[in-house]
Structures are given as structure tokens and as C-alpha cells.
């Protein structure tokens, strides 16, 4: 499993949301409070962020544990953004592809993360993978279940699906092909966040106290703010800075 987080709001230093809070994402790498599977997230980490007037995000990813990367600590102190997606990784298969397997995955304006594991990977998704165009399979970011899920989501985005539909349909198809999979997905384009709660914890904080609004979607709260709300299991969340919508998800019928 993993822990991940997405933020939309006023431009702030990355550290304000990733390292400074008492139960920050960095601390969740070694001491998560609500993780349902696995105990430590030391198999890599990454952060993606958007700069003003640039729709294509920057990324910083590494294969090792986030607490040992002094460069990241310095970067988080000075880099500012109003749209961020970050993750710390507990690999489904240890050692698979190193930094290339660390979220967030990216293409164009999109950043993506998967918290979970596909049951009976890779055989269970062979039919879904076979439905992708060959050139998209050849461009897989890594040889992992998360990278294939990203390819499935990205295919839908390129076909015109909105963020929520791309996640919801990918989760339904994957759950049908691999029952028992844990499929908490997180996606942003810098203006909207979409996420699924399917097998692990998911929370959101919608804060109208700040100018223009603020929303954080995370595997677990990073502080004890009473505005944090838990997302029910098997739910799609879509959010902007001032609005959060929760939609129940159902598996596709056989």
C-alpha cells in the first residue's frame, strides 16, 4: 500500500502540506495512522506540482525513503504551488523499477497515484491490458500494477473522459477482472481532483476559511483539524477548491 495526498488552494511552500504538519505525508512514510495494509512506505516517493500559467506539472521522484532525502527537505522549504499531488510508496513487489515506479505518474496536465494492489497481478489484468493500443502498452511507465492502472486511466482521459469518469470506470473494470483488489486512485489536472475510496482509507478537508477556498484529499488526515471528513468505502470523490462531490461506486455486473 501507499499514502498519497492532493492539494488545491492558495500558493504555499510544499512543506506547508507535505512536511510541516504533525502527521504529514513524510511522517506517514514510517508511521501511518490509518493504513489498512502494510506498515511502512519506504519504497520510493514523489511530488508533482504546478507553476502559475504552466499547465504541465514538474515532478521530483526518488526510489528511496523520503525521510532520507535531504534535497527534498530543501526543495519543500522553498518551492511554492497552489496545486500539488504527492505520494510515499510501499511496493506491491519489492524493487520493481525503482524511481520509475514511484508516483506521481504524469502525462500532459495530469498527475496520478495508486494506493493499493491489484489481486493476482499481472495475470488478472491481461485482458484489460490487451484492450490498450500496442503503442500505449509499450509506453508503460514501469512494470507494476500501478503503472498499468495509470495507462488504463490515461487511455480514457485521451478519449475524452473527465477525471471522475476515467477513475470510476477503471476501478469498476479492474475490480471485475481482479476481485479483492485495493484501488484507491488519485488524479488531478491542477484545477480538479478526483479520487476513489476502494479498499483503504480516504479523507478530505474542504476549507472555506481561506481566500478562494482550499481542498485537500489524502489517505489520512495530516493534522487534527475538525474539518477533515472520511470518504465512505466504494466512493468516487471529485473536488475543486470550493466544492466536493461524493458519488457511490458499484462494481460492474458480470
Secondary structure, 3 states (H helix, E strand, C coil): CEEEEEEEEEEEEHHHHHCCCCCCHHHHHHHCCCCCCCCCCCCCEEEEECCCCCCCCEEEEECCCHHHCHHHHHHHHHCEEEEEEEEEECCCCCCCCHHHHCCCEEECCEEEEEEEECCCCCHHHHHHHHCCCHHHHHCCCCCCHHHHHHHHHHHHHHCCCCHHHHHHHHHHHHHHHCCCCEEEEEEECCCCEEEEECCCCCEEEEECCCCCCEEEEECCCCCCCCCEEECCCCEEEEECCCCEEEEECCCCCC
